[in-house]
Amino acid sequence: MNLGNESAPKIFILLGFSSHPWLEMPLFIMVLVAYVCTVLGNISIIVVSRRDPQLDSPMYFFLSNLSFLDLCFTTTTIPQLLRNLWGPDKSISYGGCVTQFYIFHFLGATECILLAVMSLDRYIAICKPLRYPAIMHQQLCILLVSMAWLSGLANSLLQSTLTVKLPFCGNNKVDNFLCEVPVMIKMSCANTAFNIAMLSIVGTFYSLVPLSLILISYGFIVATVLRIRSSEGKKKAFNTCGSHVVVVTLFYGPVISMYVQPSSSNSQDKNKLLSLFYSLVTPMLNPFIYTLRNKDMKGAMKRLLVSLYHKGAEQT
């Protein structure tokens, strides 16, 4: 289905959590608070990583990219969810729906690759520390990030374009709070076996291949750390990598459940919760995970707050 497809309704109805109307207002408050925390947390990470000269390293360059990605990821879906939870209008235009799942899948696939790139950075930093500055130079970092973004765009163009071509035969009720490829495929009145197969194949590639690279990287990291004699050195290495491991676990678990086995027998309510988790909860937790477990980031945050306080005091 393209933008001129006659079977496409002009408006989609996002059913979301409307089957449990008593949940909508408490959920609105929870989602609003989580969204504000997500925006503030990720903006803080970006600002601190850019402003503090002590964080001028590849690790924080990748982290600021992750925060920017998470910021875009949540903004693609959460404002629409808040609008739908607030009142009786659950509609989204056809163009808005298409735009949403194009951007959503672009950013989701990009994050899969970016997390793998971050694990590669940690592997080189810990396993080859003397060669780290020479290997992870600025040009390579920019190239790796560009590859992550471009590969995410390629995934979205493939999956979303295949979905856009499906006929809906007037069906306009989306049983989720966002327009997402697996849900849109289920709405089609055509044979979707090819779409489901492609979703599973590409979903497996973008989830299991980067995840395998992450696991391999951390296998080498653990082996290297265990050979470190200094307990302080071991603690620092594990703290540096621990944040990334937690983020990877929180992100990949729901994604694999949704995209590697898209035709599984998961209930729709479970799928909604999974979508909510990786579109809001994980982006909200990422800044807290990295700041609470990272001594350098906490120090940079304190220096920024002190600087802002002094500037405010001087102005008054």
C-alpha positions as CSV (number, residue, x, y, z in Angstrom):
1,M,0.0,0.0,0.0
2,N,1.4,3.4,-0.9
3,L,0.0,6.8,-0.1
4,G,-2.4,6.5,-3.0
5,N,-3.7,3.0,-2.1
6,E,-7.5,2.9,-2.3
7,S,-7.7,0.3,0.5
8,A,-6.0,2.6,3.0
9,P,-8.3,4.4,5.5
10,K,-7.7,8.1,5.9
11,I,-7.7,7.7,9.7
12,F,-6.5,4.8,12.0
13,I,-7.9,4.2,15.4
14,L,-5.2,3.4,18.0
15,L,-7.1,1.1,20.4
16,G,-4.2,1.2,22.9
17,F,-5.4,0.5,26.4
18,S,-9.1,1.5,25.7
19,S,-10.2,-2.1,26.7
20,H,-9.3,-1.1,30.2
21,P,-10.6,2.5,30.4
22,W,-10.0,2.7,34.2
23,L,-6.3,2.4,33.4
24,E,-6.1,5.4,31.1
25,M,-5.8,8.3,33.5
26,P,-3.3,6.6,35.9
27,L,-1.4,5.5,32.8
28,F,-1.4,9.0,31.4
29,I,0.2,10.3,34.6
30,M,2.8,7.6,34.7
31,V,3.7,7.9,31.0
32,L,3.9,11.8,31.3
33,V,6.3,11.6,34.2
34,A,8.4,8.9,32.5
35,Y,8.5,10.9,29.3
36,V,9.6,14.1,31.1
37,C,12.3,12.1,32.9
38,T,13.4,10.6,29.5
39,V,13.7,14.0,27.8
40,L,15.5,15.6,30.7
41,G,17.8,12.7,31.3
42,N,18.9,12.2,27.7
43,I,19.3,15.9,27.1
44,S,21.5,16.1,30.2
45,I,23.7,13.2,28.9
46,I,24.1,15.0,25.5
47,V,24.9,18.4,27.1
48,V,27.3,17.0,29.6
49,S,29.1,14.8,27.1
50,R,29.5,17.8,24.7
51,R,30.5,20.4,27.3
52,D,32.8,18.6,29.7
53,P,36.4,18.2,28.2
54,Q,37.0,15.2,30.5
55,L,34.4,13.3,28.6
56,D,36.0,13.9,25.2
57,S,36.4,10.2,24.4
58,P,34.8,7.7,22.0
59,M,32.8,6.2,24.8
60,Y,30.9,9.4,25.5
61,F,30.6,10.2,21.8
62,F,28.7,6.9,21.3
63,L,26.7,7.5,24.5
64,S,25.6,11.0,23.4
65,N,24.4,9.4,20.1
66,L,22.5,6.8,22.1
67,S,20.8,9.5,24.2
68,F,19.9,11.5,21.0
69,L,18.5,8.3,19.5
70,D,16.4,7.5,22.6
71,L,15.1,11.0,22.7
72,C,13.9,10.7,19.1
73,F,12.6,7.2,19.8
74,T,10.3,8.2,22.5
75,T,9.2,11.4,20.9
76,T,8.0,9.4,17.8
77,T,5.3,7.6,19.8
78,I,4.8,9.0,23.3
79,P,3.2,12.4,22.6
80,Q,0.6,10.5,20.5
81,L,0.0,8.0,23.3
82,L,-0.5,10.9,25.8
83,R,-3.0,12.5,23.5
84,N,-5.0,9.2,23.1
85,L,-4.9,8.5,26.9
86,W,-6.1,12.1,27.7
87,G,-9.4,12.1,25.8
88,P,-11.8,10.0,23.8
89,D,-10.1,10.8,20.5
90,K,-7.9,7.8,19.6
91,S,-7.3,8.6,16.0
92,I,-4.1,9.1,14.0
93,S,-4.0,10.2,10.3
94,Y,-2.9,7.7,7.7
95,G,0.2,9.8,7.0
96,G,1.0,10.1,10.7
97,C,0.7,6.3,11.1
98,V,3.0,5.6,8.2
99,T,5.5,8.3,9.4
100,Q,5.4,6.8,12.8
101,F,6.3,3.2,11.9
102,Y,9.0,4.4,9.3
103,I,10.8,6.4,12.0
104,F,10.2,3.9,14.8
105,H,11.8,1.1,12.9
106,F,14.6,3.3,11.6
107,L,15.5,4.3,15.2
108,G,15.0,0.8,16.6
109,A,17.3,-0.9,14.1
110,T,19.9,1.9,14.6
111,E,19.9,1.3,18.3
112,C,20.6,-2.4,17.8
113,I,23.7,-1.6,15.8
114,L,24.8,1.2,18.0
115,L,24.8,-1.0,21.1
116,A,27.1,-3.4,19.2
117,V,29.4,-0.5,18.3
118,M,29.6,0.5,21.9
119,S,30.5,-3.0,23.0
120,L,33.3,-3.0,20.4
121,D,34.6,0.3,21.8
122,R,34.6,-1.2,25.3
123,Y,36.4,-4.4,24.0
124,I,39.2,-2.3,22.4
125,A,39.5,0.0,25.5
126,I,39.9,-2.9,27.9
127,C,41.6,-5.6,25.9
128,K,43.9,-3.3,23.8
129,P,44.3,-0.2,26.0
130,L,47.7,0.8,24.5
131,R,46.4,0.8,21.0
132,Y,43.0,2.3,21.9
133,P,43.7,5.9,20.9
134,A,45.2,4.9,17.6
135,I,42.3,2.5,16.7
136,M,39.3,4.4,17.9
137,H,40.2,7.7,16.3
138,Q,37.6,10.3,15.5
139,Q,37.1,9.3,11.8
140,L,36.5,5.7,12.7
141,C,34.0,6.7,15.4
142,I,32.1,8.9,13.0
143,L,32.2,6.1,10.4
144,L,30.8,3.5,12.9
145,V,28.0,5.8,14.0
146,S,27.1,6.7,10.4
147,M,27.0,3.0,9.5
148,A,24.6,2.4,12.5
149,W,22.2,5.2,11.3
150,L,22.4,4.2,7.7
151,S,21.8,0.5,8.4
152,G,18.7,1.5,10.5
153,L,17.4,3.5,7.6
154,A,17.9,0.6,5.3
155,N,15.9,-1.7,7.6
156,S,13.1,0.8,7.8
157,L,12.9,1.3,4.1
158,L,12.7,-2.4,3.6
159,Q,10.2,-3.4,6.3
160,S,8.1,-0.3,6.3
161,T,7.8,-0.2,2.5
162,L,6.7,-3.8,2.4
163,T,4.1,-3.0,5.0
164,V,2.9,0.1,3.2
165,K,2.1,-2.0,0.1
166,L,-0.3,-4.3,2.0
167,P,-4.1,-3.8,1.5
168,F,-6.1,-3.1,4.6
169,C,-9.6,-3.4,2.9
170,G,-10.9,-0.5,5.1
171,N,-9.7,-2.0,8.4
172,N,-8.6,1.0,10.5
173,K,-8.4,-0.3,14.1
174,V,-4.8,-0.7,15.3
175,D,-4.8,-2.9,18.4
176,N,-1.9,-1.1,20.0
177,F,-0.9,2.4,21.1
178,L,1.4,3.0,18.1
179,C,1.6,2.0,14.5
180,E,4.2,-0.8,14.4
181,V,5.0,-3.1,11.6
182,P,4.0,-6.4,13.3
183,V,0.6,-5.0,14.3
184,M,0.0,-3.4,10.8
185,I,0.8,-6.8,9.1
186,K,-1.9,-8.5,11.2
187,M,-4.4,-5.9,10.1
188,S,-4.0,-6.7,6.4
189,C,-6.6,-8.6,4.5
190,A,-4.0,-10.1,2.1
191,N,-1.7,-13.1,2.4
192,T,1.1,-11.8,4.7
193,A,3.3,-14.9,4.8
194,F,6.1,-13.1,2.9
195,N,5.9,-10.1,5.1
196,I,6.0,-12.2,8.3
197,A,9.0,-14.2,6.9
198,M,10.9,-11.0,6.0
199,L,10.1,-9.5,9.4
200,S,11.4,-12.6,11.1
201,I,14.6,-12.8,9.0
202,V,15.5,-9.1,9.2
203,G,14.5,-9.0,12.8
204,T,16.8,-11.9,13.5
205,F,19.6,-10.2,11.7
206,Y,19.2,-6.9,13.5
207,S,18.8,-8.4,16.9
208,L,20.7,-11.7,17.1
209,V,23.8,-10.7,15.0
210,P,24.6,-7.5,17.0
211,L,23.7,-9.3,20.2
212,S,26.1,-12.1,19.3
213,L,28.9,-9.6,18.6
214,I,28.1,-8.0,22.0
215,L,28.4,-11.3,23.8
216,I,31.6,-12.2,22.0
217,S,33.1,-8.8,22.9
218,Y,32.1,-9.2,26.6
219,G,33.5,-12.7,26.6
220,F,36.9,-11.3,25.7
221,I,36.4,-8.5,28.2
222,V,35.6,-10.8,31.1
223,A,38.7,-13.0,30.3
224,T,40.9,-9.9,30.2
225,V,39.4,-8.4,33.4
226,L,39.9,-11.7,35.3
227,R,43.6,-11.5,34.5
228,I,43.9,-8.0,36.1
229,R,45.6,-8.4,39.5
230,S,44.4,-5.1,40.9
231,S,41.0,-5.4,42.6
232,E,40.5,-1.7,41.9
233,G,41.3,-2.2,38.3
234,K,38.8,-5.0,38.0
235,K,36.1,-2.9,39.8
236,K,36.6,0.0,37.4
237,A,36.5,-2.2,34.3
238,F,33.3,-4.0,35.4
239,N,31.7,-0.7,36.4
240,T,32.5,0.8,33.0
241,C,31.0,-2.2,31.2
242,G,28.2,-3.0,33.6
243,S,26.0,-0.1,32.5
244,H,26.2,-1.1,28.9
245,V,25.3,-4.8,29.8
246,V,22.2,-3.6,31.7
247,V,21.1,-1.4,28.8
248,V,21.6,-4.2,26.3
249,T,19.6,-6.6,28.4
250,L,16.7,-4.2,28.8
251,F,16.6,-3.4,25.1
252,Y,17.1,-6.7,23.4
253,G,14.8,-8.8,25.6
254,P,11.5,-7.2,24.4
255,V,12.8,-6.6,20.9
256,I,13.6,-10.3,20.3
257,S,10.2,-11.3,21.7
258,M,8.5,-9.0,19.2
259,Y,10.5,-9.3,16.1
260,V,12.4,-12.6,16.0
261,Q,9.1,-14.5,16.5
262,P,6.5,-12.1,15.2
263,S,3.9,-14.9,14.6
264,S,4.2,-16.3,18.1
265,S,1.3,-16.7,20.4
266,N,2.0,-13.7,22.6
267,S,-1.2,-12.1,23.7
268,Q,-1.9,-8.6,22.3
269,D,-1.8,-7.1,25.8
270,K,1.7,-8.6,26.3
271,N,2.8,-7.1,23.0
272,K,1.5,-3.7,24.1
273,L,3.5,-3.9,27.3
274,L,6.6,-5.0,25.4
275,S,6.2,-2.0,23.0
276,L,5.7,0.3,25.9
277,F,8.8,-1.1,27.6
278,Y,11.3,-0.6,24.7
279,S,9.7,2.7,23.5
280,L,9.6,4.4,26.9
281,V,11.0,2.5,29.9
282,T,14.4,1.6,28.4
283,P,15.1,5.1,27.0
284,M,14.1,6.5,30.4
285,L,16.3,4.2,32.4
286,N,19.4,4.5,30.1
287,P,20.5,8.0,31.5
288,F,20.1,6.9,35.1
289,I,22.0,3.6,34.5
290,Y,24.9,5.4,32.9
291,T,25.1,8.3,35.4
292,L,24.6,6.2,38.6
293,R,27.2,3.6,37.6
294,N,29.7,5.9,36.0
295,K,32.0,8.0,38.3
296,D,33.2,10.2,35.4
297,M,29.6,11.0,34.3
298,K,28.5,11.8,37.9
299,G,31.5,14.1,38.3
300,A,30.7,15.9,35.0
301,M,27.1,16.3,36.1
302,K,28.1,17.8,39.4
303,R,30.5,20.2,37.7
304,L,27.8,21.3,35.3
305,L,25.3,21.9,38.1
306,V,27.9,23.9,40.1
307,S,28.7,26.0,37.0
308,L,25.1,26.7,36.3
309,Y,24.6,27.6,40.0
310,H,27.5,30.1,39.9
311,K,26.2,31.7,36.7
312,G,22.8,32.1,38.2
313,A,24.2,33.6,41.4
314,E,26.3,36.1,39.4
315,Q,23.3,37.2,37.4
316,T,21.3,37.8,40.5
